[in-house]
Amino acid sequence: MSKAKTGKHPDTIIIGAGIIGVSSALQLAERGLSVTVIDRQPPCEGASFGNAGVISPWSCVPQSVPGLWRRIPKWLIDPEGPIFIRKRYAASFLPWALRFLAAGKADKVDGIGDAMMALSRNSPSHYRALLSDRTEVELIQDSVYVFAYKHAEQANLDHFGWKMRRQRDVPLSLISAGALKEREPDISDAYQAAILIHEQARALNPSALGKAVAEKAKAHGVQFIQAETKALKSEADGWLVECQDSDFRADNIVLAAGVWSASLLRPFGYKLPLEAERGYHLLCRNPGVTIHNSLMDVEHMCVASQMQAGIRIAGTAEFAGIEADADNRRAFIFKKALKNLFPAINTEQAEPWMGRRPTFPDSLPCIGPVDGVDGLFAAFGHGHFGLSQAPTTGRIIADCLTGPAPDIDLTPYRTDRFK
Ligand SMILES: Cc1cc2nc3c(=O)[nH]c(=O)nc-3n(C[C@H](O)[C@H](O)[C@H](O)COP(=O)(O)OP(=O)(O)OC[C@H]3O[C@@H](n4cnc5c(N)ncnc54)[C@H](O)[C@@H]3O)c2cc1C
């Protein structure tokens, strides 16, 4: 429940200026609320800076699915595999891993898939509407999501994830090596087939896209303050946000601090299983080849895409806690995958990056009123899908604070679902 408007301070403070925070800020401001966003960094410098740019209206396959556990040991023993758990972190990670596997049971995944889809649906057109009056709208390109396979027999639409998509009418097609080559002329001849997800979009610069949303929010009067939030305190007439050097007040708070959100909620009795699923990217400047779509190398589980600055390849799930230093070797491993995909690519000017996906075991975020804490709203935990799910998350937050009631059932995203 929201707290009453006092008129003494901003209606809402949003903690976090990632893509979720800025999308919420813009949509709240468009509804006439006064909004302040507090972040220790400029907008979209966290996970929202370096993602793969996939804007999918069709995300409906959770990370944990039945039978996944059979593939995990092989990934774990491969030092260049897509999953990596730092030894010192293994014991802390185990409870989350067990919950993750439990979330992948057959009786759970359909409900999760529907809840994911509800947040992702129409995301390309939502972004275009948000940025319709700005030139940065051109950062959103129509795209197909190409899942490229080296072995044609593995491109099978009866496999679990593809079946889940088919059941939800996701527009798919299976194509041969020749048709793949027509779409992506620079791809290696070793790729024998591909499954395409149609009617998607991709961002040519996810950080610039988020910053454009922030700029538009500013034009609507949203104030951005660069400060580190230390604690949130509920008061009789609103909220106190304690920051490093000064305090701020608002009627209501939206917590959109990505993976850091859980620690700010701890004093309210919430011990949330929110993991930093650390992903890496490698950006190759002057690559000498071109990619026309979002391109998933199914074998290496990484996504390559043409960005404004060059070719970016992104992936990896490294579990090492939030604050551990980046291990950039994990980004440079992608050079091999890129050479596999595009034998002619130039990887001489390659820059690594690491970001923390805020991930819950059930692949769903927390969105909406925080149960038992009046005036506090959750907007965090979007894991692998935050770029795609940001516009709808922002709309839900605006609905929660201004009405009408959201047209999406918020039960799957409740913050107290882990209690
Ligand atoms: C390698 C990789 C590839 C990805 N690819 C895709 C993709 O293709 N498509 C897709 O949809 N999603 C993708 N994602 C996921 C997506 O990037 C994230 O889900 C999304 O960026 C999360 O946004 P956020 O705003 O919640 O978090 P963030 O962007 O991390 O923002 C949180 C902000 O909160 C601030 N903050 C935290 N604590 C405090 C505090 N105490 N005081 C002040 N400020 C604070 C941080 O500084 C940060 O700016 C990918 C992620 C990664 C890492």
The ligand as an ORCA input file, in Angstrom:
! r2SCAN-3c Opt
* xyz 0 1
  C      26.151    -10.272    -19.601
  C      24.704     -9.892    -19.490
  C      23.877    -10.008    -20.597
  C      22.516     -9.672    -20.502
  N      21.748     -9.692    -21.632
  C      20.445     -9.305    -21.563
  C      19.672     -9.212    -22.742
  O      20.180     -9.418    -23.844
  N      18.362     -8.875    -22.635
  C      17.772     -8.618    -21.420
  O      16.566     -8.365    -21.372
  N      18.511     -8.606    -20.279
  C      19.830     -8.952    -20.331
  N      20.609     -8.960    -19.201
  C      19.971     -8.644    -17.923
  C      19.775     -7.153    -17.687
  O      20.947     -6.452    -18.058
  C      19.473     -6.911    -16.207
  O      18.363     -7.708    -15.815
  C      19.105     -5.447    -15.956
  O      20.120     -4.610    -16.433
  C      18.863     -5.185    -14.484
  O      18.591     -3.821    -14.343
  P      18.480     -3.127    -12.921
  O      18.090     -1.732    -13.166
  O      17.618     -3.986    -12.032
  O      19.949     -3.272    -12.295
  P      21.266     -2.393    -12.530
  O      21.409     -1.997    -13.943
  O      22.394     -3.156    -11.925
  O      20.972     -1.080    -11.717
  C      20.947     -1.046    -10.317
  C      21.461      0.322     -9.899
  O      21.292      0.474     -8.501
  C      22.373      1.234     -8.031
  N      22.501      0.989     -6.587
  C      22.568     -0.197     -5.970
  N      22.663     -0.035     -4.644
  C      22.675      1.289     -4.412
  C      22.777      2.083     -3.238
  N      22.870      1.521     -2.032
  N      22.775      3.416     -3.373
  C      22.681      4.001     -4.598
  N      22.587      3.298     -5.739
  C      22.567      1.955     -5.653
  C      23.563      0.718     -8.821
  O      24.619      1.654     -8.827
  C      22.947      0.499    -10.184
  O      23.113      1.615    -11.032
  C      21.977     -9.253    -19.254
  C      22.810     -9.113    -18.154
  C      24.161     -9.399    -18.260
  C      25.059     -9.198    -17.075
*
